[in-house]
Amino acid sequence: MLPFCGTCEDIVDFEEKFINKRKIIKGREINYTAKEAHCTECGSLLFVPKVHDYNLKRINDAYREAEGLITVEEIEKAINMYNIGKRPLSLILGWGEGTVTRYLNGDMPTKQYSQTLKRILEDLNVMEELLEENKHKVTGSAYSNCKEAIQELKRKKSNGFVGDQKKIDNVIQYLLLKCEEITPLALQKLLYYSQAFSYAINKEFLFDDDCEAWVHGPVYRNIYEKYKNYGYNPIEEELDHYNFELLTNEERELLDSIVNNFGCYSGKILEEMTHIEAPWKEARKGFSDNEPSNQTISKDTIKKYFNDIKNKYQMVNVADIRDYSEDIFQKTHL
């Protein structure tokens, strides 16, 4: 439904503009990117419910991020992972039966409760222990469904179908398929940018692997070992039999944007880009330019740097990665 403009005294169309805003929440200053709706006829500021809802969510997300609190999407992921309802999950965690429902509806969890939810997302054993400890509080079907989900997740992980290697292999296969030519050096940097912007935009890393701050930029050691025999030549692999069952549509859209905006550059150019970014530079502190290092590039550093990039460039979706890629290319080559 189109809004009413008091200045034009008519129902009008509107355009959305992004602005950087600040808000104090519980004594903490929060910076976030908001939207404003303006009348296309006179330019007046309008109230549009969907824009208002968008801004509330942005404030909510920015505060959660600043406080390190779990997101609604991550809570939903836990529920789906463990095939459990909101009420049973609350009881298994030792909380009031409506607690998880409140959090899904937008209430802010305490840091302690947030940490508990994050722990069950990261560690199947933690969830299994809590399930056994509190199984008397839930129905038999809720217990058995959750128990079976945990066992299935463990089985898949032990077989390599869930977790680091299989997921990163899916990402690599997708990148190889989408790029006309890709050298091992370029692949390493595309993996790095895929990981970084996945967290910045989707609030979740694509895979669990850590990269190291080598002389030539971020490197995933296992992937280096796998493709090192190609040297500076493009990787050639048969891709017909590959599938991408572990990649969601959202993740594929992200990878498409990475290919479009970074895959157009050579591995050497991508290396130079990573050399002026904080995550690689901070991990290389104390090392000379050509000194080998296996120092891990901290995921927390990646989070902070690329969250700042997202805010600086007002990124709303994966298409907005283009502005950053063009800007950093200019900084390194003009």
Disulfide bonds with the S-S distance in Angstrom:
none
